[in-house]
């Protein structure tokens, strides 16, 4: 039991560390965001499919067919979510884009009240307020006045990505009877395909065919998507939801530290305080949600 838990914990930590480096790799990949998001989904899906075949797992076609609409819808939202996040990295720092993206739990809270009639408790309202206050500090308004137009665009793109992923969570609540690996396979494949029509119409397939560019695309598709998702889902069986929620914050912390160390991005004291507010409030919200649901 202890050995299984340790193995699951190591897989979870590894997946979060991988996710935390996405911003760095995006900055180094000379490819348009649409093409990058499309390649990431298709390559990641093919990698997961190969894992299922190696494990001699057959796809449950009947369950997939009955849930195809929400699977395709959520997959399309994931693809556009990646596109917005990758574009956010182009307009603002990796740290700020990642923090905007981690407003997801607060957005889920706002959407769950009208859509699923969940209770808006005082504690959850407080978490939402603290996260919004943290975003105010991180934006740099107090230190340097209003952010530049480009920074505002980056912040809005990051929040848009968070909104879409919150929508993915909502749609996933309606999907039943589909194994996690198969659900993810369909969603990743759809995420990759949904951007293809626009790429075809705009000629967005142009890229630098250098070995380094191809290597970076393969790394983001196989490592940051296929392997990271596989590790993440494999870890779920041996860990309680509270531990998964807690360790998921390795991702943004890793992104923030690496952006400061390797990209020279600086965080002012107020930005650091805002970071603590955002990560702390969203973590508390997730732990409250786990406690209330009895998971």
ABEGO torsion letter per residue (X at the ends): XAAAAAAAAAAAAAAAAAAAAAAAAAAABBBBAAAAAAAAAAAAAAAAAAAAAAAGBBBBAAAAAAAAAAAAAAAAAAAAAAAAAAAAAAABBAAAAAAAAAAAAAAAAAAAAAAAGBBBBAAAAAAAAAAAAAAAAAAGAAAAEBBBAAAAAAAAAAAAAAAAAAAAAAAAAABBGBBAAAAAAAAAAAAAAAAAAAAAAAGAABBBABAAAAAAAAAAAAAAAAAAAAAAAAAAAABBAAAAAAAAAAAAAAAAAAAAAAAGBBBBAAAAAAAAAAAAAAAAAAAAAAAAAGX
